[in-house]
């Protein structure tokens, strides 16, 4: 049967979600747990890859298994074997052809910025510290031009092929002291796209780039004027949307 799972993980210390030979990954941990439970090798598919250090609390994966017990037992077994940095929240049997990446209609990410005057050890793993003054009005103005269907080549590279056109459905800043958060939803993302958005928009906030110049960067696709990509630790994949499962 085909199983859809919603998982969360702390990406600190991992080389990313996708399996690779030279670093620990989320995929490798999940596949090892499934192999121990079922006695057979199982390959998982994910809604998309997250980079080294990026977190998730709504990543979606899928896999095939001949598991003979309940899904509650499977979830319990996986969580017992997985490291504490990874947890399985939901399991659901789906149609055999379901694919978490190709069937997804959108993904949502959040980037967290801690605005306290002094750095705080409790928040170090999941946010960056920016104590200096920021022009949130200018950042919000610049962010508006990201919404819609555009070529975002200035802000990232396609994971496959050469198509850098994506559709951003929502992009907004929210400030609730001491937290500044950037939420963005799109049909798909380029490599480092959200981190490049945030890195460039912080330059708008500090006055080094105007909202008009930010729009020019988008329109001219000038990678040299964008960024830098901000630290991965503040980024979290929040959810993946499907029209049907």
C-alpha positions in Angstrom: 0.0 0.0 0.0 1.0 3.6 -0.6 1.4 5.7 2.6 1.5 9.5 2.9 3.2 10.9 6.0 3.5 14.3 7.5 6.8 14.7 9.3 8.8 17.4 11.3 12.5 17.7 11.8 15.2 19.8 13.2 17.6 20.2 10.3 20.6 21.2 12.5 23.4 18.8 11.9 21.9 17.3 8.8 23.2 17.7 5.3 19.6 18.3 4.1 16.6 16.2 3.5 17.7 14.3 0.4 20.0 11.3 0.8 23.7 11.8 0.0 26.9 9.8 0.6 28.9 12.3 2.6 26.5 13.6 5.3 23.7 12.4 7.5 20.2 13.2 6.0 16.6 13.1 7.0 15.8 10.6 4.2 18.5 8.2 5.3 17.2 8.2 8.9 13.6 7.6 7.7 14.6 4.8 5.4 16.7 3.1 8.1 13.8 3.2 10.6 11.4 1.7 8.0 13.9 -1.0 7.1 14.2 -2.0 10.7 10.5 -2.1 11.2 9.5 -4.0 8.0 12.6 -6.0 7.3 12.9 -4.7 3.7 14.5 -1.7 2.0 12.0 1.1 1.4 12.7 4.2 -0.6 10.7 7.3 0.3 9.8 10.3 -1.9 9.4 13.8 -0.5 7.5 16.9 -1.5 10.8 18.6 -2.1 14.3 18.8 -0.8 15.3 21.1 2.1 18.9 22.3 2.3 21.4 21.6 5.1 20.2 23.2 8.3 16.7 23.9 7.2 13.9 22.7 9.4 10.3 21.4 8.7 7.1 20.9 10.6 5.0 20.0 7.6 7.1 18.1 5.2 5.2 15.4 3.3 6.7 12.0 2.2 5.3 8.9 0.7 6.4 5.3 0.5 5.1 1.8 -0.4 5.0 -1.0 2.2 3.3 -4.3 2.9 2.9 -3.4 6.5 0.4 -5.8 8.0 -0.5 -3.9 11.2 -2.3 -0.6 11.8 -1.0 2.8 10.8 -1.0 3.8 14.5 1.4 0.9 15.1 3.6 2.0 12.1 3.7 5.6 13.3 4.5 4.5 16.9 7.3 2.2 15.6 8.8 4.8 13.4 8.9 7.4 16.1 10.5 4.9 18.5 13.3 4.2 16.1 13.9 7.7 14.7 16.3 10.2 16.4 14.6 12.8 18.5 15.3 15.4 15.8 12.7 13.7 13.5 9.0 12.9 14.2 6.2 11.4 12.2 2.9 13.3 12.9 0.4 11.7 10.5 0.1 8.6 8.4 -2.6 8.0 5.7 -3.2 5.4 3.1 -3.5 7.0 -0.3 -3.9 6.0 -4.0 -1.0 4.0 -5.5 -0.1 6.8 -7.9 0.2 9.6 -5.3 3.5 11.5 -5.4 4.2 14.1 -2.7 6.2 16.3 -5.1 4.3 16.1 -8.4 0.8 16.2 -6.8 1.5 19.2 -4.6 -0.1 22.5 -5.6 1.9 24.7 -3.2 4.4 24.8 -0.4 4.7 27.3 2.5 7.8 28.4 4.2 8.5 30.7 7.2 11.7 32.6 8.1 12.1 33.8 11.7 14.1 36.8 12.8 14.7 37.5 16.5 14.6 41.3 17.1 15.7 41.4 20.7 18.4 43.9 21.7 20.7 41.0 22.8 21.1 37.6 21.3 19.2 34.8 23.1 20.7 31.3 23.5 17.2 29.7 23.4 16.5 31.0 19.9 19.8 30.3 18.3 18.9 27.1 16.5 15.7 28.3 14.8 16.2 32.0 13.9 18.7 34.7 13.2 19.3 37.7 15.4 18.9 41.1 13.8 19.0 43.8 16.5 19.5 46.9 14.2 16.7 49.1 13.0 14.7 47.9 10.0 12.3 49.8 7.8 9.5 47.3 7.8 7.3 49.6 5.6 10.0 49.5 2.8 10.4 45.8 3.2 6.7 45.2 2.9 6.5 47.5 -0.2 9.4 45.6 -1.9 7.8 42.2 -1.0 4.6 43.0 -2.9 6.4 42.8 -6.3 7.2 39.1 -5.6 3.6 38.0 -5.7 2.5 36.5 -9.0 4.1 34.5 -11.8 7.7 35.7 -12.5 11.1 34.5 -13.5 13.0 34.4 -10.2 16.4 33.6 -11.6 18.0 36.5 -9.5 16.9 34.7 -6.3 17.8 31.1 -7.0 18.6 28.2 -9.3 16.2 25.5 -10.7 16.7 22.2 -8.9 16.4 20.6 -12.3 16.5 21.9 -15.9 16.6 25.6 -16.7 13.1 26.8 -15.9 13.2 29.5 -13.2 9.6 30.7 -13.5 7.5 30.1 -10.4 4.2 31.5 -9.0 4.3 33.1 -5.6 0.8 33.0 -4.1 1.6 34.8 -0.8 4.5 36.8 0.6 4.2 38.9 3.8 6.0 40.1 6.8 4.6 40.0 10.4 6.0 41.7 13.4 5.0 40.6 16.9 7.7 41.8 19.3 10.4 40.4 19.4 9.7 38.2 16.3 9.8 39.3 12.7 8.6 36.5 10.4 8.5 36.2 6.6 5.8 33.8 5.3 5.8 32.8 1.6 3.8 30.3 -0.4 4.4 29.3 -4.0 3.7 26.5 -6.4 7.4 25.6 -6.2 10.7 27.1 -5.2 14.1 27.5 -6.7 17.2 26.4 -4.8 17.9 28.9 -2.0 15.0 31.1 -3.2 13.5 32.0 0.2 16.8 32.6 1.8 17.8 34.9 -1.1 14.4 36.7 -0.8 15.0 37.3 2.9 18.7 38.3 2.5 17.8 40.9 -0.1 14.8 42.2 1.7 16.9 42.8 4.9 19.1 45.0 2.7 16.0 46.9 1.8 15.2 47.2 5.6 18.6 48.7 6.3 18.4 51.2 3.4 21.1 49.7 1.2 18.5 48.7 -1.4 15.4 50.7 -2.2 12.0 49.0 -3.0 12.4 50.2 -6.6 15.9 48.7 -6.9 14.5 45.4 -5.4 11.9 45.3 -8.2 14.6 46.0 -10.8 16.6 43.0 -9.4 13.5 40.8 -9.9 12.8 42.1 -13.4 16.4 42.1 -14.7 17.1 38.7 -13.1 20.4 40.1 -11.9 21.9 37.5 -9.5 24.8 39.8 -8.7 22.6 42.4 -7.1 20.5 40.0 -5.1 21.2 38.3 -1.7 23.2 37.2 0.0 21.3 34.0 1.0 20.6 34.3 4.7 21.5 31.5 7.2 19.5 28.3 6.8 18.7 27.9 10.5 15.9 30.5 10.4 14.0 28.7 7.6 11.2 26.1 8.1 9.0 24.3 5.7 5.5 24.8 7.2 3.1 22.9 5.0 2.4 21.4 1.6 -1.0 21.7 -0.1 -2.8 19.2 -2.3 -6.1 19.5 -4.1 -6.8 15.9 -3.6 -5.0 12.8 -2.1 
